Amino acid sequence: MVDATKSGGGKVGFLSRIGTSFRRTGGFFSDVMSELKKVRWPNRKELTSYTLVVLVTVVLLAIFFFVVDLGISRLIDLILGT
């Protein structure tokens, strides 16, 4: 004869862990929503200026790396004599 506490105990434990996991996940998303309500979002003027700063920075870095890449390739061409 099989002991009922041993055969059913594993399933109850598993279902209990699933329920606990869902409660913890729900609590996490509740905390996320609570924190998002505290965030100070930028207005249109701030957002425009931040976007402009990012775009200018990206363009300047692209130009910088283009120049560095061009210089390295010319240096390699001089060394190899091609």
Secondary structure, 3 states (H helix, E strand, C coil): CCCHHHHHHHHHHHHHHHHHHHHHHHHHHHHHHHHHCCCCCCCHHHHHHHHHHHHHHHHHHHHHHHHHHHHHHHHHHHHHCC
